[in-house]
Amino acid sequence: MRSHDKIAVRLAQIIVKLNSGERLSIDELVEEFSVNKRTILRDFERLSILPIQKENGKYFLEEYALGKLGFKDIKAFAALIGARSLFPELDDRFISDVLNEKLNKAYLIKNQG
């Protein structure tokens, strides 16, 4: 998988975790995604458009936004960060499959451009 493919999948998974109310630590994400600390910090910079707070070393989504990010928001975010062109068809089923940790290992996302 190419580096921008990994970034897109990692960001999507972080968004899903935040949206479900999880409180995320940098160290846990470093271990989960096998990247360095600076990479995760850059990810949070990329996600700065979202209402993310930090408290006691944990990042979390503001309570008013919990559970409110849907497929439409993920599609808009993909377009905003330039990742929209990485996906052949960004429909709700495809997004569900990519965000499903058991299924997403079967996808190889390539940029056709």
C-alpha positions as a Markdown table, in Angstrom:
| # | Residue | x | y | z |
|---|---|---|---|---|
| 1 | Met | 0.0 | 0.0 | 0.0 |
| 2 | Arg | 1.4 | 3.4 | -0.9 |
| 3 | Ser | 2.0 | 6.0 | 1.8 |
| 4 | His | -1.0 | 8.3 | 0.9 |
| 5 | Asp | -3.3 | 5.2 | 0.9 |
| 6 | Lys | -2.1 | 4.4 | 4.4 |
| 7 | Ile | -2.7 | 8.0 | 5.5 |
| 8 | Ala | -6.3 | 8.0 | 4.2 |
| 9 | Val | -7.1 | 4.7 | 5.9 |
| 10 | Arg | -5.5 | 5.7 | 9.1 |
| 11 | Leu | -7.3 | 9.1 | 9.2 |
| 12 | Ala | -10.6 | 7.4 | 8.5 |
| 13 | Gln | -10.1 | 4.9 | 11.3 |
| 14 | Ile | -9.1 | 7.7 | 13.7 |
| 15 | Ile | -12.2 | 9.7 | 12.7 |
| 16 | Val | -14.4 | 6.6 | 13.4 |
| 17 | Lys | -12.8 | 6.1 | 16.8 |
| 18 | Leu | -13.3 | 9.7 | 17.7 |
| 19 | Asn | -16.9 | 9.7 | 16.4 |
| 20 | Ser | -17.7 | 6.7 | 18.6 |
| 21 | Gly | -16.6 | 8.6 | 21.7 |
| 22 | Glu | -13.2 | 7.0 | 22.2 |
| 23 | Arg | -10.5 | 9.0 | 23.9 |
| 24 | Leu | -7.2 | 8.4 | 22.1 |
| 25 | Ser | -3.7 | 8.7 | 23.2 |
| 26 | Ile | -0.8 | 9.3 | 20.9 |
| 27 | Asp | 1.2 | 6.3 | 22.3 |
| 28 | Glu | -1.8 | 3.9 | 21.7 |
| 29 | Leu | -2.2 | 5.2 | 18.1 |
| 30 | Val | 1.6 | 4.9 | 17.5 |
| 31 | Glu | 1.4 | 1.3 | 18.6 |
| 32 | Glu | -1.8 | 0.5 | 16.7 |
| 33 | Phe | -0.7 | 1.9 | 13.4 |
| 34 | Ser | 3.0 | 1.2 | 13.7 |
| 35 | Val | 4.0 | 4.8 | 12.9 |
| 36 | Asn | 6.1 | 7.3 | 14.9 |
| 37 | Lys | 4.7 | 9.9 | 17.3 |
| 38 | Arg | 5.3 | 12.8 | 14.8 |
| 39 | Thr | 3.1 | 11.0 | 12.2 |
| 40 | Ile | 0.2 | 10.8 | 14.7 |
| 41 | Leu | 0.7 | 14.5 | 15.6 |
| 42 | Arg | 0.5 | 15.4 | 11.9 |
| 43 | Asp | -2.7 | 13.4 | 11.6 |
| 44 | Phe | -4.2 | 15.4 | 14.4 |
| 45 | Glu | -3.1 | 18.6 | 12.6 |
| 46 | Arg | -4.9 | 17.3 | 9.5 |
| 47 | Leu | -8.0 | 16.7 | 11.6 |
| 48 | Ser | -7.9 | 20.1 | 13.2 |
| 49 | Ile | -11.0 | 21.1 | 11.2 |
| 50 | Leu | -12.9 | 18.8 | 13.6 |
| 51 | Pro | -13.9 | 19.8 | 17.2 |
| 52 | Ile | -11.2 | 17.7 | 18.8 |
| 53 | Gln | -10.2 | 18.5 | 22.4 |
| 54 | Lys | -7.2 | 17.3 | 24.4 |
| 55 | Glu | -7.3 | 16.5 | 28.1 |
| 56 | Asn | -4.9 | 14.5 | 30.3 |
| 57 | Gly | -3.0 | 13.4 | 27.1 |
| 58 | Lys | -6.1 | 12.0 | 25.4 |
| 59 | Tyr | -7.8 | 13.4 | 22.3 |
| 60 | Phe | -11.5 | 13.2 | 21.9 |
| 61 | Leu | -14.3 | 14.7 | 19.9 |
| 62 | Glu | -16.4 | 17.4 | 21.6 |
| 63 | Glu | -19.6 | 15.9 | 23.0 |
| 64 | Tyr | -21.9 | 18.0 | 20.8 |
| 65 | Ala | -20.4 | 16.3 | 17.7 |
| 66 | Leu | -20.3 | 12.7 | 18.9 |
| 67 | Gly | -22.1 | 10.3 | 16.6 |
| 68 | Lys | -23.0 | 13.0 | 14.1 |
| 69 | Leu | -20.3 | 12.3 | 11.5 |
| 70 | Gly | -21.8 | 10.2 | 8.8 |
| 71 | Phe | -20.9 | 9.0 | 5.4 |
| 72 | Lys | -21.6 | 12.4 | 3.9 |
| 73 | Asp | -19.1 | 14.0 | 6.3 |
| 74 | Ile | -16.5 | 11.4 | 5.5 |
| 75 | Lys | -16.9 | 12.0 | 1.8 |
| 76 | Ala | -16.6 | 15.8 | 2.3 |
| 77 | Phe | -13.5 | 15.3 | 4.4 |
| 78 | Ala | -12.0 | 13.0 | 1.7 |
| 79 | Ala | -12.6 | 15.7 | -0.9 |
| 80 | Leu | -11.2 | 18.4 | 1.4 |
| 81 | Ile | -7.9 | 16.6 | 2.0 |
| 82 | Gly | -7.6 | 15.6 | -1.6 |
| 83 | Ala | -8.1 | 11.9 | -0.9 |
| 84 | Arg | -11.4 | 11.7 | -3.0 |
| 85 | Ser | -9.5 | 10.8 | -6.1 |
| 86 | Leu | -7.9 | 7.8 | -4.4 |
| 87 | Phe | -11.1 | 5.9 | -4.3 |
| 88 | Pro | -12.8 | 4.5 | -7.4 |
| 89 | Glu | -16.3 | 4.9 | -6.0 |
| 90 | Leu | -16.9 | 6.5 | -2.6 |
| 91 | Asp | -20.3 | 5.2 | -1.8 |
| 92 | Asp | -21.7 | 4.3 | 1.6 |
| 93 | Arg | -21.0 | 0.6 | 1.3 |
| 94 | Phe | -17.4 | 1.1 | 0.2 |
| 95 | Ile | -16.8 | 3.5 | 3.1 |
| 96 | Ser | -18.3 | 0.9 | 5.5 |
| 97 | Asp | -16.0 | -1.8 | 4.2 |
| 98 | Val | -12.9 | 0.4 | 4.4 |
| 99 | Leu | -13.7 | 1.4 | 8.0 |
| 100 | Asn | -14.5 | -2.2 | 9.0 |
| 101 | Glu | -11.2 | -3.3 | 10.5 |
| 102 | Lys | -11.9 | -7.0 | 9.6 |
| 103 | Leu | -12.6 | -6.2 | 5.9 |
| 104 | Asn | -10.3 | -3.2 | 5.1 |
| 105 | Lys | -7.2 | -5.4 | 5.0 |
| 106 | Ala | -8.6 | -6.8 | 1.7 |
| 107 | Tyr | -8.5 | -3.4 | 0.0 |
| 108 | Leu | -5.6 | -2.1 | -1.9 |
| 109 | Ile | -6.2 | 1.5 | -2.6 |
| 110 | Lys | -4.3 | 2.9 | -5.6 |
| 111 | Asn | -4.3 | 6.3 | -7.2 |
| 112 | Gln | -5.2 | 5.8 | -10.9 |
| 113 | Gly | -3.8 | 9.2 | -11.7 |
